[in-house]
Amino acid sequence: MGVYFERAGRENTARVISIVKATVKERGMRHVVVASTYGDTGLLAAEALKGLPVNLVVVTHNVGFKEPGALELTDETRARLESLGAKVYTGTMVMRNLGTALRQKMGFSDQDIIANTLRIFGQGIKVCCEIAMMAADAGLVPPEDVITVAGTGRGADTAAIIKAMPSNMFFDLKVREILVKPKDW
């Protein structure tokens, strides 16, 4: 049974990373995928998992998420993550690609149905599913169970074990277990 926080938010980040580290050790998990916009959560995970036999993938926003040509993660932070052994992936976000352009122009997109359905379980669970697909799309994790870490806004408040699959095989992705999430995000 998972852990449930009373509130969503970055104040849960250290506890989430601790739960992830314990799960890696107890279950021999080989892959951890962490959402990290600015790199703070990724750095905490990289420091905590240092020395463990785990493939850490840090997934950022796509370039242009907020403004054309801009990325929130700095080159210095990317270099620091990589020096700690993390792989950093910046690419198209599965639930924010052409569908977002359609929604902005036409008012609706099919991707909204999937994203909003996943949000029923929390913003973090939606992002956990998304980053598992992104890492699989990039070939950074195999189609097997991985630990995913995400949050509501900044920091982390959610972790889940997900069978990662590429985005074109979305319906084969499986949320195996929710390790931790907010009760009400």
C-alpha positions in Angstrom: 0.0 0.0 0.0 1.3 3.5 -0.9 2.0 6.5 1.2 -0.4 9.4 0.9 0.5 13.1 1.6 -2.2 15.4 3.0 -1.2 18.1 0.5 0.5 18.3 -2.9 3.7 20.2 -3.3 7.4 20.5 -3.2 7.7 20.1 0.6 7.2 16.3 -0.1 10.2 16.0 -2.4 12.8 14.7 0.1 10.3 12.0 1.4 9.5 10.9 -2.2 13.2 10.5 -3.0 13.7 8.5 0.2 10.8 6.2 -0.8 12.2 5.8 -4.3 15.7 5.0 -2.9 14.3 2.4 -0.5 12.2 0.8 -3.3 15.3 0.6 -5.6 17.2 -1.1 -2.8 14.4 -3.5 -1.7 13.2 -4.5 -5.1 16.3 -4.2 -7.2 14.6 -1.8 -9.6 17.0 -0.9 -12.4 15.4 2.3 -13.9 14.2 5.5 -12.3 12.7 8.3 -14.4 12.3 11.7 -12.8 10.5 14.8 -14.1 12.6 17.9 -13.4 11.9 21.3 -14.9 14.8 23.2 -13.4 16.9 20.3 -12.3 16.4 20.5 -8.6 14.4 17.3 -8.2 16.7 15.5 -10.6 19.8 16.6 -8.6 18.2 15.4 -5.3 17.5 12.0 -7.0 21.0 11.8 -8.5 22.6 12.5 -5.2 20.4 10.0 -3.3 20.9 7.2 -5.9 24.6 7.8 -6.4 26.4 4.5 -6.1 23.4 2.3 -6.7 23.1 0.2 -9.9 20.3 2.2 -11.4 19.7 4.0 -14.7 18.5 7.5 -13.7 16.8 9.4 -16.5 15.9 13.1 -15.8 13.1 14.3 -18.1 12.8 18.1 -18.6 10.2 20.3 -20.3 10.6 20.6 -24.0 12.5 23.6 -25.4 9.9 26.2 -26.0 7.5 25.1 -23.3 7.2 28.6 -22.0 8.7 30.6 -24.8 10.2 29.8 -28.2 13.8 28.7 -28.0 14.0 28.7 -24.1 14.6 25.8 -21.7 14.2 26.2 -18.0 17.1 23.7 -17.3 20.4 25.5 -17.5 23.5 24.0 -19.2 25.3 24.1 -15.9 22.6 22.1 -14.2 22.5 19.6 -17.1 26.2 19.1 -16.8 26.0 18.6 -13.0 23.2 16.0 -13.5 25.3 14.2 -16.1 28.4 14.3 -13.9 26.4 12.4 -11.3 25.6 9.7 -13.8 22.1 10.8 -14.8 20.9 10.8 -18.4 19.0 14.1 -19.2 16.3 13.9 -21.8 14.7 17.0 -23.4 12.2 16.2 -26.0 8.6 16.4 -27.1 6.2 16.0 -24.2 3.7 13.2 -25.1 0.6 15.1 -23.8 1.7 18.5 -25.0 2.6 18.2 -28.6 0.5 19.0 -31.6 -2.7 18.6 -29.5 -1.8 21.7 -27.5 -1.6 23.7 -30.7 -5.0 22.3 -31.8 -6.5 23.1 -28.4 -5.2 26.7 -28.6 -6.5 27.1 -32.1 -9.7 25.0 -32.1 -10.6 24.8 -28.4 -10.2 21.0 -28.0 -7.8 18.1 -28.5 -8.1 14.4 -28.2 -5.0 14.3 -26.0 -6.9 16.4 -23.4 -9.2 13.4 -22.8 -6.3 11.2 -21.8 -4.4 13.8 -19.9 -7.5 14.9 -17.9 -8.5 11.3 -17.2 -5.0 10.5 -15.8 -5.3 13.7 -13.7 -8.2 12.1 -11.9 -5.5 10.2 -10.0 -3.4 13.4 -9.6 -1.2 15.7 -11.7 1.8 13.6 -10.6 0.4 10.3 -11.9 -0.4 12.0 -15.3 3.3 13.2 -15.5 4.6 9.8 -14.3 2.8 8.1 -17.2 4.0 10.8 -19.6 7.7 10.6 -18.6 7.7 6.8 -18.7 6.6 7.1 -22.4 9.0 9.8 -23.2 12.0 7.9 -21.8 10.8 4.8 -23.7 10.4 6.8 -26.9 14.0 8.0 -26.6 15.3 4.4 -25.9 16.5 5.4 -22.4 14.5 2.8 -20.6 13.3 -0.6 -21.9 9.7 -1.7 -21.9 9.7 -3.0 -18.3 8.8 -1.7 -14.9 10.5 1.5 -13.9 10.0 3.9 -11.0 8.7 7.3 -12.1 8.8 10.5 -10.0 6.8 13.7 -10.6 4.9 16.4 -8.8 2.3 19.0 -8.7 4.1 22.2 -9.8 7.7 22.3 -8.4 9.3 19.4 -6.6 8.0 15.9 -6.3 5.0 14.5 -4.5 4.3 11.4 -6.5 6.1 8.2 -7.4 4.8 5.1 -9.2 6.0 1.9 -10.7 5.0 1.9 -14.3 5.6 -0.6 -17.1 7.2 1.8 -19.6 6.1 1.7 -23.2 6.6 4.0 -26.1 3.9 6.6 -26.7 2.5 4.9 -29.8 1.7 1.9 -27.5 0.1 4.0 -24.8 -2.6 1.4 -24.0 0.1 -1.2 -23.2 1.6 1.1 -20.5 0.6 -0.2 -17.0 0.5 1.7 -13.7 1.7 -1.2 -11.6 1.8 0.5 -8.2 1.5 4.0 -6.7 4.3 4.3 -4.2 3.3 7.8 -3.0 0.9 10.6 -4.0 -1.1 13.4 -2.5 -4.6 12.6 -1.3 -6.0 15.6 -2.9 -4.0 17.5 -5.4 
